[in-house]
Amino acid sequence: MKKEKFHIEYLFDKVSKHSLWNHLTTPPGLSSWFADDVSIDGDTYVFTWNREKENAVTQYIKPEDCIRFKWEGQDDEAYFEFSIHTVELTGAVLLEITDFAEPSEKHDSISLWDSQVERLKQTLGI
């Protein structure tokens, strides 16, 4: 079954783009909310959950704006991406996550992102 692309957005009222970017792209930042451990080998991020490693290659990066990862070993066009935007009216920071899931798993994927982003907000002191 073909995976569907979806976008979800999260508002961060009192956080700098720089701080959020560090939590989305550095091993200490990512391991504080996204995975148990993270390391980088060239353009490959090695994510560890429960001693299981998964590699994701950086496909695109625009510093403090957007980073796109593709899981190694997946033949489809799926990727996951973090984009940071500033809400012009309020100055708040918006995190947009793009991901892919099979239609029957989309709700579960969004719920997982919701819980992960709650952990992210806690690590940022929000």
ZIQUILIN-V573586 format. One record per pair of residues at least 24 apart in sequence whose C-alpha atoms are under 8 Angstrom apart, sorted by the first residue. I is the first residue (numbers start at 0). J is the second residue. If there is no record, write none. Layout:
((I J) (I J))
This chain:
((0 101) (1 101) (2 77) (2 99) (2 100) (2 101) (2 102) (3 99) (3 100) (3 101) (3 102) (3 105) (4 77) (4 97) (4 98) (4 99) (4 100) (5 97) (5 98) (5 99) (5 100) (6 95) (6 96) (6 97) (6 98) (7 95) (7 96) (7 97) (7 109) (8 93) (8 94) (8 95) (8 96) (9 93) (9 94) (9 95) (9 116) (10 91) (10 92) (10 93) (10 94) (11 91) (11 92) (11 93) (11 94) (11 120) (11 125) (12 91) (12 92) (13 91) (13 92) (13 125) (14 91) (14 92) (14 123) (14 125) (15 92) (16 63) (16 83) (16 92) (17 63) (18 123) (19 123) (20 63) (20 64) (20 83) (22 119) (23 81) (24 66) (31 119) (31 122) (32 115) (32 116) (32 118) (32 119) (32 122) (33 115) (33 119))
